[in-house]
Amino acid sequence: MSLMPAILLGVLLLAGNAFFVAAEFAFVSARRHRLEETASGGGRLVRAAARAAARGGRQLSLMLAAAQLGITLCTLGLGMVTEPAIEHALAPVFAAAGVPGSLQLPISLTITLALITFLHMVVGEMAPKSWALTHPETAVLWLALPFRAFTRTVRPLIALLNGSTNALLRLFGVHQRDELATTRTPQQLAMLVGESGRMGLLDRAEHDLLTRALRVQQQPVGRLMLPIAEAAAVPAGAAHATVRRVASSSGHLRLLVNRGRPDDVIGVLHVRDALTQPGADPAALARPIPSIQPGTPIPEAVTVLQDAHAHLGLVTGASGAVVGMVSLTDLLGELLDTSAATTR
Protein backbone atom coordinates (compact mmCIF):
# COMPACT_ATOMS: atom_id res chain seq x y z
CA MET A 1 0.00 0.00 0.00
CA SER A 2 1.35 3.44 -0.92
CA LEU A 3 1.98 6.06 1.72
CA MET A 4 -1.05 8.33 1.24
CA PRO A 5 -3.76 5.62 1.36
CA ALA A 6 -1.98 4.11 4.37
CA ILE A 7 -2.02 7.48 6.13
CA LEU A 8 -5.72 7.96 5.41
CA LEU A 9 -6.57 4.46 6.61
CA GLY A 10 -4.39 4.97 9.69
CA VAL A 11 -6.23 8.19 10.53
CA LEU A 12 -9.56 6.39 10.21
CA LEU A 13 -8.39 3.56 12.47
CA LEU A 14 -7.07 6.07 15.00
CA ALA A 15 -10.41 7.89 14.95
CA GLY A 16 -12.20 4.57 15.36
CA ASN A 17 -10.06 3.76 18.38
CA ALA A 18 -10.89 7.16 19.89
CA PHE A 19 -14.58 6.52 19.20
CA PHE A 20 -14.61 3.20 21.06
CA VAL A 21 -12.58 4.55 23.99
CA ALA A 22 -14.92 7.52 24.38
CA ALA A 23 -17.97 5.25 24.15
CA GLU A 24 -16.59 2.91 26.80
CA PHE A 25 -15.98 5.65 29.36
CA ALA A 26 -19.16 7.54 28.46
CA PHE A 27 -21.41 4.54 29.07
CA VAL A 28 -19.71 3.88 32.41
CA SER A 29 -19.86 7.50 33.60
CA ALA A 30 -23.21 8.75 32.26
CA ARG A 31 -26.07 9.08 34.75
CA ARG A 32 -29.13 7.18 33.59
CA HIS A 33 -31.64 9.62 35.09
CA ARG A 34 -30.11 12.46 33.08
CA LEU A 35 -30.35 10.39 29.91
CA GLU A 36 -33.99 9.58 30.65
CA GLU A 37 -34.70 13.28 31.23
CA THR A 38 -33.10 14.07 27.88
CA ALA A 39 -35.12 11.33 26.19
CA SER A 40 -38.35 13.00 27.32
CA GLY A 41 -37.46 16.26 25.57
CA GLY A 42 -35.46 17.52 22.64
CA GLY A 43 -35.66 16.60 19.00
CA ARG A 44 -36.40 13.23 17.46
CA LEU A 45 -32.73 12.36 16.94
CA VAL A 46 -31.83 13.40 20.49
CA ARG A 47 -34.63 11.27 21.93
CA ALA A 48 -33.52 8.28 19.88
CA ALA A 49 -29.93 8.70 21.02
CA ALA A 50 -30.98 9.09 24.66
CA ARG A 51 -33.12 5.95 24.50
CA ALA A 52 -30.27 4.02 22.89
CA ALA A 53 -27.87 5.27 25.56
CA ALA A 54 -30.26 4.32 28.36
CA ARG A 55 -30.63 0.82 26.92
CA GLY A 56 -26.87 0.58 26.67
CA GLY A 57 -26.53 1.54 30.34
CA ARG A 58 -28.76 -1.41 31.24
CA GLN A 59 -26.52 -3.77 29.18
CA LEU A 60 -23.20 -2.56 30.48
CA SER A 61 -21.25 -5.80 30.07
CA LEU A 62 -22.38 -6.04 26.43
CA MET A 63 -21.42 -2.43 25.76
CA LEU A 64 -17.98 -2.81 27.36
CA ALA A 65 -17.30 -5.99 25.41
CA ALA A 66 -18.22 -4.22 22.17
CA ALA A 67 -15.96 -1.29 23.02
CA GLN A 68 -13.04 -3.57 23.84
CA LEU A 69 -13.54 -5.48 20.60
CA GLY A 70 -13.57 -2.25 18.61
CA ILE A 71 -10.45 -0.94 20.36
CA THR A 72 -8.59 -4.21 19.74
CA LEU A 73 -9.52 -4.33 16.05
CA CYS A 74 -8.53 -0.70 15.48
CA THR A 75 -5.22 -1.12 17.31
CA LEU A 76 -4.26 -4.25 15.39
CA GLY A 77 -5.31 -2.67 12.10
CA LEU A 78 -3.30 0.46 12.84
CA GLY A 79 -0.15 -1.58 13.32
CA MET A 80 -0.74 -3.68 10.22
CA VAL A 81 -1.31 -0.65 8.00
CA THR A 82 1.32 1.78 9.21
CA GLU A 83 4.36 -0.48 9.61
CA PRO A 84 4.67 -1.52 5.94
CA ALA A 85 3.86 2.00 4.76
CA ILE A 86 6.51 3.61 6.97
CA GLU A 87 9.06 0.96 6.00
CA HIS A 88 8.33 1.66 2.32
CA ALA A 89 8.56 5.43 2.86
CA LEU A 90 11.89 5.15 4.68
CA ALA A 91 13.51 2.87 2.11
CA PRO A 92 14.87 5.77 -0.05
CA VAL A 93 16.15 7.50 3.07
CA PHE A 94 17.96 4.36 4.22
CA ALA A 95 19.44 3.87 0.76
CA ALA A 96 20.68 7.46 0.58
CA ALA A 97 22.16 7.21 4.06
CA GLY A 98 23.82 3.90 3.32
CA VAL A 99 22.04 2.04 6.11
CA PRO A 100 22.77 -1.70 5.87
CA GLY A 101 19.81 -3.83 4.82
CA SER A 102 20.01 -5.87 8.03
CA LEU A 103 19.32 -2.71 10.08
CA GLN A 104 16.58 -1.18 7.97
CA LEU A 105 13.76 -3.39 9.32
CA PRO A 106 14.65 -2.93 13.04
CA ILE A 107 14.97 0.83 12.58
CA SER A 108 11.67 1.15 10.70
CA LEU A 109 9.93 -1.03 13.32
CA THR A 110 11.29 1.15 16.12
CA ILE A 111 10.17 4.36 14.42
CA THR A 112 6.76 2.86 13.63
CA LEU A 113 6.27 1.61 17.20
CA ALA A 114 7.24 4.98 18.70
CA LEU A 115 4.97 6.93 16.34
CA ILE A 116 1.99 4.59 16.74
CA THR A 117 2.38 4.46 20.52
CA PHE A 118 2.44 8.25 20.79
CA LEU A 119 -0.54 8.81 18.51
CA HIS A 120 -2.47 5.90 20.00
CA MET A 121 -2.01 7.13 23.58
CA VAL A 122 -2.68 10.83 22.94
CA VAL A 123 -5.24 10.80 20.13
CA GLY A 124 -6.73 7.35 20.52
CA GLU A 125 -6.84 7.00 24.32
CA MET A 126 -6.16 10.00 26.57
CA ALA A 127 -8.01 12.74 24.68
CA PRO A 128 -11.28 10.81 24.09
CA LYS A 129 -11.20 9.41 27.62
CA SER A 130 -10.86 12.88 29.14
CA TRP A 131 -13.69 14.22 26.99
CA ALA A 132 -16.00 11.33 27.89
CA LEU A 133 -15.29 11.65 31.61
CA THR A 134 -15.75 15.43 31.55
CA HIS A 135 -18.99 15.41 29.54
CA PRO A 136 -20.36 11.84 29.87
CA GLU A 137 -23.99 12.60 28.97
CA THR A 138 -23.01 14.71 25.95
CA ALA A 139 -20.54 12.06 24.80
CA VAL A 140 -22.98 9.20 25.12
CA LEU A 141 -25.66 11.09 23.18
CA TRP A 142 -23.23 11.70 20.31
CA LEU A 143 -21.94 8.14 20.27
CA ALA A 144 -24.94 6.02 21.27
CA LEU A 145 -26.57 5.45 17.87
CA PRO A 146 -23.46 4.47 15.84
CA PHE A 147 -22.14 2.45 18.76
CA ARG A 148 -25.42 0.54 19.09
CA ALA A 149 -25.30 -0.14 15.33
CA PHE A 150 -21.79 -1.57 15.68
CA THR A 151 -22.89 -3.66 18.66
CA ARG A 152 -25.79 -5.19 16.73
CA THR A 153 -23.49 -5.98 13.80
CA VAL A 154 -20.94 -7.92 15.89
CA ARG A 155 -23.36 -9.21 18.53
CA PRO A 156 -22.66 -12.94 17.89
CA LEU A 157 -18.94 -12.37 18.39
CA ILE A 158 -19.58 -10.27 21.49
CA ALA A 159 -21.83 -12.98 22.91
CA LEU A 160 -19.02 -15.50 22.43
CA LEU A 161 -16.48 -13.22 24.11
CA ASN A 162 -18.86 -12.37 26.96
CA GLY A 163 -19.76 -16.01 27.53
CA SER A 164 -16.10 -17.01 27.64
CA THR A 165 -15.31 -14.18 30.05
CA ASN A 166 -18.19 -15.04 32.38
CA ALA A 167 -17.23 -18.72 32.36
CA LEU A 168 -13.68 -17.80 33.33
CA LEU A 169 -14.90 -15.50 36.11
CA ARG A 170 -17.22 -18.17 37.49
CA LEU A 171 -14.22 -20.46 37.94
CA PHE A 172 -12.97 -17.92 40.48
CA GLY A 173 -16.37 -17.36 42.09
CA VAL A 174 -16.96 -13.96 40.47
CA HIS A 175 -20.40 -13.16 39.05
CA GLN A 176 -20.73 -10.52 36.34
CA ARG A 177 -23.06 -7.55 36.81
CA ASP A 178 -24.80 -5.79 33.92
CA GLU A 179 -24.90 -2.42 35.65
CA LEU A 180 -22.62 -0.32 37.77
CA ALA A 181 -23.77 0.49 41.26
CA THR A 182 -25.06 4.05 41.14
CA THR A 183 -26.24 4.33 44.72
CA ARG A 184 -24.19 5.60 47.64
CA THR A 185 -24.18 4.39 51.21
CA PRO A 186 -25.05 6.85 54.01
CA GLN A 187 -21.38 6.78 55.04
CA GLN A 188 -20.27 7.78 51.54
CA LEU A 189 -22.88 10.53 51.38
CA ALA A 190 -21.78 11.82 54.78
CA MET A 191 -18.19 12.05 53.51
CA LEU A 192 -19.36 13.92 50.40
CA VAL A 193 -21.42 16.36 52.47
CA GLY A 194 -18.54 16.94 54.87
CA GLU A 195 -16.07 17.55 52.06
CA SER A 196 -18.52 19.88 50.27
CA GLY A 197 -18.92 21.87 53.48
CA ARG A 198 -15.17 22.21 53.95
CA MET A 199 -14.74 23.36 50.34
CA GLY A 200 -17.47 25.98 50.71
CA LEU A 201 -19.83 24.35 48.22
CA LEU A 202 -22.55 24.22 50.90
CA ASP A 203 -23.42 26.98 53.32
CA ARG A 204 -23.67 26.21 57.03
CA ALA A 205 -27.47 25.79 57.06
CA GLU A 206 -27.42 23.40 54.09
CA HIS A 207 -24.54 21.43 55.59
CA ASP A 208 -26.29 21.07 58.95
CA LEU A 209 -29.58 20.04 57.34
CA LEU A 210 -27.97 17.37 55.17
CA THR A 211 -25.82 16.10 58.02
CA ARG A 212 -28.85 15.74 60.26
CA ALA A 213 -30.86 14.04 57.52
CA LEU A 214 -28.11 11.49 56.94
CA ARG A 215 -27.80 10.85 60.66
CA VAL A 216 -31.54 10.34 61.03
CA GLN A 217 -31.51 7.81 58.17
CA GLN A 218 -29.96 5.28 60.54
CA GLN A 219 -31.93 6.16 63.69
CA PRO A 220 -34.38 3.45 64.84
CA VAL A 221 -38.04 4.28 65.29
CA GLY A 222 -37.86 2.98 68.85
CA ARG A 223 -36.01 6.15 69.82
CA LEU A 224 -39.17 8.20 69.20
CA MET A 225 -41.57 5.62 70.58
CA LEU A 226 -44.14 6.60 73.19
CA PRO A 227 -44.63 3.76 75.72
CA ILE A 228 -48.00 2.15 75.09
CA ALA A 229 -49.10 2.71 78.69
CA GLU A 230 -48.77 6.48 78.16
CA ALA A 231 -50.74 6.61 74.90
CA ALA A 232 -54.18 8.22 75.02
CA ALA A 233 -56.74 5.42 74.65
CA VAL A 234 -60.31 4.40 75.34
CA PRO A 235 -61.66 0.87 75.83
CA ALA A 236 -64.07 -0.81 73.46
CA GLY A 237 -67.64 0.02 74.39
CA ALA A 238 -66.67 3.32 76.04
CA ALA A 239 -69.43 5.89 76.35
CA HIS A 240 -69.43 8.99 74.17
CA ALA A 241 -68.75 11.15 77.24
CA THR A 242 -65.63 9.10 78.00
CA VAL A 243 -64.30 9.59 74.49
CA ARG A 244 -64.85 13.35 74.70
CA ARG A 245 -63.21 13.52 78.13
CA VAL A 246 -60.08 11.59 77.04
CA ALA A 247 -59.78 13.62 73.84
CA SER A 248 -60.15 16.88 75.74
CA SER A 249 -57.66 15.98 78.47
CA SER A 250 -55.03 14.62 76.08
CA GLY A 251 -55.48 17.21 73.33
CA HIS A 252 -55.18 14.51 70.66
CA LEU A 253 -57.36 14.09 67.59
CA ARG A 254 -56.72 10.35 67.40
CA LEU A 255 -57.14 7.85 70.24
CA LEU A 256 -56.22 4.20 70.50
CA VAL A 257 -59.06 1.77 71.13
CA ASN A 258 -58.15 -1.28 73.23
CA ARG A 259 -59.83 -4.24 74.87
CA GLY A 260 -59.20 -3.04 78.39
CA ARG A 261 -55.41 -3.44 78.37
CA PRO A 262 -53.05 -0.83 76.90
CA ASP A 263 -51.19 -3.43 74.82
CA ASP A 264 -54.34 -5.09 73.41
CA VAL A 265 -55.05 -2.51 70.71
CA ILE A 266 -57.97 -2.80 68.29
CA GLY A 267 -57.27 0.26 66.15
CA VAL A 268 -57.34 4.06 65.99
CA LEU A 269 -60.41 6.18 66.68
CA HIS A 270 -60.57 9.57 65.01
CA VAL A 271 -62.33 11.95 67.40
CA ARG A 272 -64.20 13.48 64.46
CA ASP A 273 -65.83 10.10 63.75
CA ALA A 274 -66.93 9.79 67.38
CA LEU A 275 -68.42 13.29 67.38
CA THR A 276 -70.43 12.67 64.22
CA GLN A 277 -71.68 9.28 65.47
CA PRO A 278 -72.13 9.76 69.23
CA GLY A 279 -73.97 6.48 69.80
CA ALA A 280 -71.48 4.21 68.04
CA ASP A 281 -69.08 1.84 69.78
CA PRO A 282 -65.48 3.17 69.50
CA ALA A 283 -64.38 -0.33 68.43
CA ALA A 284 -66.74 -0.18 65.44
CA LEU A 285 -65.30 3.18 64.39
CA ALA A 286 -61.67 2.18 64.90
CA ARG A 287 -59.43 2.20 61.85
CA PRO A 288 -56.60 -0.30 61.26
CA ILE A 289 -53.19 0.58 62.64
CA PRO A 290 -49.94 -0.79 61.17
CA SER A 291 -47.21 -2.43 63.24
CA ILE A 292 -43.54 -1.43 63.13
CA GLN A 293 -40.49 -3.08 64.67
CA PRO A 294 -38.54 -0.86 67.11
CA GLY A 295 -35.34 -1.28 65.06
CA THR A 296 -36.95 -0.01 61.85
CA PRO A 297 -35.13 3.11 60.51
CA ILE A 298 -37.20 6.28 60.75
CA PRO A 299 -37.48 6.87 56.95
CA GLU A 300 -38.70 3.29 56.47
CA ALA A 301 -41.27 3.75 59.25
CA VAL A 302 -42.56 6.88 57.49
CA THR A 303 -43.01 4.84 54.32
CA VAL A 304 -44.92 2.14 56.22
CA LEU A 305 -47.35 4.68 57.67
CA GLN A 306 -47.81 6.48 54.37
CA ASP A 307 -48.46 3.25 52.48
CA ALA A 308 -51.09 2.31 55.07
CA HIS A 309 -52.61 5.83 54.98
CA ALA A 310 -52.19 5.85 58.76
CA HIS A 311 -51.10 8.60 61.11
CA LEU A 312 -50.26 6.31 64.03
CA GLY A 313 -48.32 3.07 64.21
CA LEU A 314 -47.85 0.43 66.89
CA VAL A 315 -44.31 -0.55 67.85
CA THR A 316 -44.16 -4.29 68.46
CA GLY A 317 -41.33 -6.33 69.93
CA ALA A 318 -39.85 -9.57 68.63
CA SER A 319 -42.61 -11.59 70.32
CA GLY A 320 -45.31 -9.47 68.69
CA ALA A 321 -46.27 -7.74 71.92
CA VAL A 322 -47.16 -4.06 71.63
CA VAL A 323 -44.59 -1.94 73.45
CA GLY A 324 -45.25 1.56 72.15
CA MET A 325 -46.69 3.91 69.58
CA VAL A 326 -45.29 6.42 67.09
CA SER A 327 -46.97 9.17 65.10
CA LEU A 328 -46.23 10.34 61.58
CA THR A 329 -45.94 13.89 62.91
CA ASP A 330 -43.12 12.91 65.27
CA LEU A 331 -41.29 10.96 62.57
CA LEU A 332 -41.52 13.75 60.01
CA GLY A 333 -40.56 16.28 62.66
CA GLU A 334 -37.39 14.32 63.32
CA LEU A 335 -36.59 14.10 59.62
CA LEU A 336 -37.27 17.77 58.95
CA ASP A 337 -35.85 19.06 62.23
CA THR A 338 -39.13 20.65 63.24
CA SER A 339 -40.87 20.61 66.57
CA ALA A 340 -43.37 17.79 66.81
CA ALA A 341 -46.94 18.93 66.87
CA THR A 342 -48.94 18.43 70.01
CA THR A 343 -51.87 16.86 68.16
CA ARG A 344 -51.98 13.40 66.64
Buried (B, 14 or more C-beta within 10 A) or exposed (E): EEEEEBBEBBEBBBEBBBBBBBBBBBBBBBEBEBBBEBBEEBEEEEBBBBBBBBBBBEBBBBBBBBBBBBBEBBBEBBBBBBBBBBBBBBEEEBEEEEBEEEEBEEBBEEBBBEBBEEBBEEBBBEBBBEBBBEBBBBBBBBBBBEBBEBBEEBBEEBEEBBEEBEEEEEEEEEEEEEEEEEEEEBEEBBEBBBEBBEEEEBEEEEBBBBBBBBEBBEBBBBEBBBEBEEBBBBBBEBEBEBBBEBBEEBEBEBBBBBEEEBBEBBBBBBBEBBEEEEEBEBBBBBBEBBBBBBEBBBBBBBEBBEEBEBBBBBBBEEEEEBBBBBBBBBBBBBBEEEEBEEEB
